């Protein structure tokens, strides 16, 4: 059997980072088995539909380096791939269910349904269900209501006394009693299908072989099994994935702790490859100590057998930050600079040093990338390489016994450096230590005062590497500026 998997985003808002995890698993599963990965847009919830969300969802999937074989912008033999363009297909199949007795028209008003649910709750019912009132209408009554254009929905006729079972590749066999399943709505009063109706029809007609989705869909799966049975179709293979929660919290991801939308992580300066590597382990474990995976390695090693049998997996934001820093440190500075420029251009972020040649910026990255964890760190860590800082006097005197001592140190460095012609880090360090010995300055007071005068910061890469890179002229200018500010 050919492997065909799908991801079916709903354009009701921004794409969640958990959705990218599910896209990744489906994508890798298709690649591993030489199958097809399909994108289908499920836009039948018109009340929650957000204009432009489809385009943003497709764009963010591409930004993460993933792509699809069939779907919007790609086409394929099983289109259209947008549900709102498939309404006649759903109506046709709903009518088949009515003809077979597996579906029926329901004309109940919202008021009656609200009253029914309220009375069931008050009576202590474990679940609220439709009472099949309209199933008992005669054919004549149904015809009369249709001819009078009474608003209606179409429901599934769930018969009592049945066991609905299915095998999940992660959680094993799951059995549900039909008494616990409502006569779900299949076609809404606006003519659009519900999710349950559309997903089953589309998955069958598009020949989807495996469904990999979050475990919060497990309660819906018996409803889908009933529909497959009613149509006389074989259901696909199911594999439900653990949901994602905040580390240390028994709850879903929350904006209180950081980003939750896929695009926001990229805007913050996370690398797509690092995020994908992190997401690989949110529900899957190779059974080894290996943590750094390329997409190619993940495709090779991914197996449903190694998907975690748990309901929730923790989203460790500090682990993601560490992993992103690892990716940054292991990139060449030239490649990293290109990534930073692409990131800044896409998100309209002003970048320091844009008027400097790439060669200089690459040397800057050679010095600072060990301290970078996000692409956005570049502006903070590199600013003093491109712009002479304004240093507050209190910082310039932080490491000395007073203003006069700080001025003396900076003047001595300035006059000493003005005499140096061989401007490289090794020579600068040797000559600077000679100065300290001659003037009896302590290394901490002298070098920290020099550091803050040149950079405006007291935590930087090696001081003499910075001096070599910014050059003699710029170093003298900065020392002079610091002296005058004191």
N, C-alpha and C positions, 0 to 999 in steps of 0.2 A: 504494500500500500504506500502510495506517495505521501510524504509528510507535507502537510499544509497547515500552518498555524497563522493566527491573526491577532492583531491588537485593534481594538475598536474604541477609540477615544470619543468621548462625548463633548461637544463644544459648548460647555456650560461655564467655562472659566479657564484660568491658567492651568497649565499641565503640571501635575504634582511630581515630585522627585520619585515617589513610589511607582508612578506609572512608567517612568524611565527604567526602573528596575525590571518591571514586567515586560517592557519592550525588549530589553536586553536579553532576558531569558528566552523569550519567543524567538528572537532573531538568532541567537546562538544555537538553539535547538534546530531551527530550520537549516542553518549552515552546516551543522554537524551531520545531519541526515540527508544532505543534498536536496533539501526540500524548498518550499516557497514560504516567504513571510509576507503576509497581506495586511495592509492598513484599510480599515473600513470605518467610515465616519457615521457614528450613531447619533443623528441629530433629530430624533423624533420627539424629544422633550422640548416642545416649542416655548413653553413658559419660561424655561431656564436658559434658552438658547442665547448665546452672547455673540454679537456681530464681530467678525474678524477672528474669532477663537480658532476656527479650523486652520486658517493660514498660520497662526502663531504656533499651534500644536505641531503642525508638519515642519515648520521652521526649526523648532527646538529639537525635534528628533534628529534632524539633519545636523544641527550644531553639535550634537553629541556623537556625530560620526556614524550614525546608524541610518539604514535606508531600507526600503521595502521593494519587493519584486512585483507586486500588484497593488493597485489602489489609486487614489487621487494623483493626478499628474503623470501616472505611469500606465494606467489602463490595465487591460487583461481580459481574459476570456469569460470572466464571471461577473462583470459589471452590470449596472453601475455600482460603484463602491460607496455611495452616499445614500443613506436610508431614505431620506426625503424624496429621492428620485425613484424609489421602489414601492410606492404606496399601492399601486395596482396589484403587485405581486402578493402583498400581505392580505389585501382584501380577497383576492382569489383563494388563498389558502384558508382564510377565516370562513369563507362560504363553504369550503369543503368540510370543515369541522361541523358547521351547522347541519349540513346534509347527512353527516354520519352520526349525529347526535352527540358528538364530543364538544360541541359548542352551542351556545344559545344567545338570543337577544335578551338584553336586560334594559328595561325602561324605567327603573326606579330613580326617583329624584334624589338629589343630594340630601334633602331634608329627611327622607325616609331612611337613607343609608346611615346618616348621622344618628338618628333615633335608634336604629337597630344596634349600632355599635355601643351606644350609651347604655341601652338596656342589658346587653350582653355583659358589659363590664360591671354593671351594678349587680348582676346576678352571680358574679364571681367566676365567669367563664375564663378558662385558661387562655384562650385566644378568641379574637373576634372574627367572625366569618359571615359571608353572605348566606342568607337563608334559602337560596334557590327559589325565591318567590316567583320570578319570571319564568323559570323552567317549567312551572306548572300551568302557564298560560296555554290556552288551546291555540291551534294553528290559526283559527279564525280570529282570535283576539290579537295574535301577533301580526297578522296581515293587516288588520284594521289600524293598529298603531303605526305600522310602517307607512301605510297609505296616508295617514293623517300627519306624517312627518314628525311623530313624537321622538324627541331625542333618545338615543340609545347607545349602549356599548355592547360589545360581544364578549361573553365570558366563556371560560373553559369549564366544561362539566366534569368535575372531579367526583368520581364514584367512590362510595364508602366501602370499607372492608378490604382495601387493597394494601399491599406492601410495595413501596417504591424503593428499589435498591439500585445502587450503581457502585462501581469500583473506582476508587481514586488512587492514582499512581503514587501519591504521597501518603494519604491517610488510610488507605485500605478500603474495605467494604463499608458503605454507609446505607442504613435502612431507615426509612421514614414511613409512618402510617398515613394513608390518604386522608384520614380524619383530621390530621394536623395541617392540611393544605386547603387554602381558600379557593373558591371558584374565581381565579384571577381574571382580571380584565385583559383581553387580548387586543381589541380594537377600541380606542377611546371615542368619545362623542364627536371629536373633531376629525375623525377619519384616520388619524395616525395610530400606528400600532404601539403597544407598550413595549418596553424593553424585552420582556419575556417572549413575546410573540415574534418580534423582529429578529432577535438573536438566534432563535432556533431555525427559523426559515432561512435566514442568510447563511448560517453555518452549514446547513445541509446543502443548499443550492451552490454554495461556493466550495463544497467538498472539503471542509475543514476536518482534518484528521485528529488533531490534538488541541485541547483548550488548556492553556496555562494562564491562570488568573489568580487573584488574591483569594484567600480562604474566606473572606466575608461573603463570597458568592456561593459557598456551600449550601446555605439554606435555600437558595434559588434553584439549585441544580435538580432536586426532585420535581419541581414544576416543569423544568425543561424536559426531563425524562418522560413525564406524562405526555407532553406535546409530541415528542419523538414517537412514542407508542401510538398516539392518536393518529398520526400521519402514516404510521407503518414504516418508519425510518429507523435505521441503526444509529444510535448516538455516537459521538466521537469519544475519544479517550480523554478523561479528565485528569488534571493535575493541579491541585490548589496550593498556592504558595503562602507561606506565613506573612502576616501583615507586619508593618513596620511601626515601632513605637519609639518614643524618646528614651534614651538611656536612663535607667533608674526610675522611670515613670511607667505606670501601667496604662498609658494613654497614647493616642496617636500623635504624630509630629505636630508641634505647635509653633506658631510664629513667636511665642514668648521666648523660645529657646534659640531661634535663628530661622533661616530660610526654610521654606517648605516647597516652594515652586522650583521646577527644574531650571528655568531661565535665571532665577535669582542667584543660584549657586554659580553660574557662569559669570554673571555680572559682578559678583563679589571677587572674582579672580581665581576661581577653581578651574583647573584644567579638565576638559572633558574626559581624557583618558584616565586621570586620577579618580574622578567621580565614578566612572564605570567600574574601575578596579575595586573601589570601595563597595559599590552596589552588588558586585558579584557575590560577596560574602554575606549579604543580607538575605539569607534563606538557603544558601548552598555552602557546602564545605567539601573540599577535595579530599579530606582525610589525611592531609600532610601539614607541615609547618609553612609551606610556601604561601606567601601573601601578595607578592607582586606578580600580576598576570597581565599579559598582553591580550588583546581580543582573540588573536589566533590561538593562544594557549588555552584560553577559556573555552573556545569552541571545541577544541580537542578534548578537554577534560570534563566538560559539563555533562551531567547525567541526572535524570530525575531520581535515580537511586540515592543521590547524595543531597537531595533537598531536605531541609530540616523539618522534622515532624513536630512542629510547635505552632502555637497560634500567633505568637508575636516574636519578632527579632528586634534587637536594640539598634538604634541609629546613634552610633558613638561619634559625635561631632568632633571631638578632639582627635579621634583616630583618623577621621577624614582629613582634618587639617594636617596631621603628621604625614599622611600619605601624599597629600598635595605637595607638601614641602619636599618630600623624597623625590617626586617626579621633577620638580623644579631644579633641585640640586643635580640631578642626573641628566639634565638636558645640556647640550652645548650652549654657551652663552649667545652664539649667533642665532640658534634656533629659538632660544628663549626670548631674545629681543624681538624676533619676528612675531612670536605669540603675543607678547605684550602690546606690540603695535596693532595687531589685528584686533585684540580685545578692546583696546582704547578706541579704535575707529568704530567698531560695531556698537559699543555702548556710549559713544560720544563723550569720552572722558579725556580731559586735558592731561597730556603727558609731559613730564619734565624732560628737557634735553632734546626736544624735537629739532632744534636748529643746530645740533651738534652732529658730526659725522657718525655713521654707524660704528666705525672702528673704535671711537672713543667710548661710546655707550656699551659696546661689547666688553671693553676693559673694565668699565664700571661694574658690569654684571659679574665679571670674574671675581670681583672683590666682595660683592654684597649678596650674591645668590644663596650662599650658605645660610644667610639669615632670613631669606624670604620663605614665606609659607603660602602666600597668595600673590597673584599678579599685581594686585593693587598695592602691595608693599613697596613696589618699585619707586613710586613717587615719594614716599616718606624716607626710604633708605638711601635714595640716590640724589635727593634734591641738592645737597651741598656740593656735589660734584659739578653741578651745572650753574649754581647760583651762589654768590657770596652771602653767607648767612648774616642775619642781624642777631648778635649775641647779647643777651642782657648782662649788665655788669655783675649782678649777683652770681651768675653762673661762672663768669671769668674769675671771680675771687673765691669760688667755692672750695678750691683745693689749696689755697694759700692762707697765710696769717693776716692778710689785709690787702688793700688796694695797691699800696706801694710795692709790696712784694710781687704781686701779679704783674705790675707794669715793668718792674725790673727784669722778671723772667722773660716777658714777651719782647722787650727791647734787646735783651741779650741774644735771643733766638733770631730776631730780625737781622741784627748786625752780623751775627755768625753766618747765617744763611746767605747773606748778600755776598760773602766771600767764597762761597762754594760754587765751583764750575761743573764738577762731576755729579749731576743731580740724579742719583738713583737711590733706592731705598736702603741698600746696604751701607753705602757711604754716608747717607744722611744719619743713619742710626749711630755709626761709629763716631762721626763728628759731633752729634748731639750729646753723646755720653761723655765725650771729652769736655764739652762745655759744662755739663753738670758737675764733673769732677773739679774743674777749675774754679767754678763759682760756688761750689758746695750746696747745690740744690738737691733736694731729694727727688728720686725718679717720679714718685707719685705726684708731687706738687708741680714739678716742671712739665712732665709729659701730659698730665691731665689738663693743665692750663693751656698748653699748646694745642691739645686736641680740641677743646671747646672753642678756642679762638679760631681755629681753621674750619671746624665743621658745625659748630653750634650745638653739638651733642657730646655726651660723655660716655656713650657706648657705640663703638664703630668698629669696622674692620681694622687690621693693623695700621697704626698711625703713619709709619713711614712709607707704606704702600700707597696710602692716600696722597701724601705729599708728592711722591714721585709722579703720580698720575695727574694731579691738578697743575703741577709744574711750579718752577721757581717763582715766576712773575706773580702768579695768582697767590702763592703762599705768602709772599712779601706783602701783597696788597691786603690780604686778610689780617695779617699780624698788625699792620699799620692801622687798619680800621679798628681792631680790638683795642689797641693802645689808646687811640683817640677817644674811644667810648668810655675809657676809664678816667 
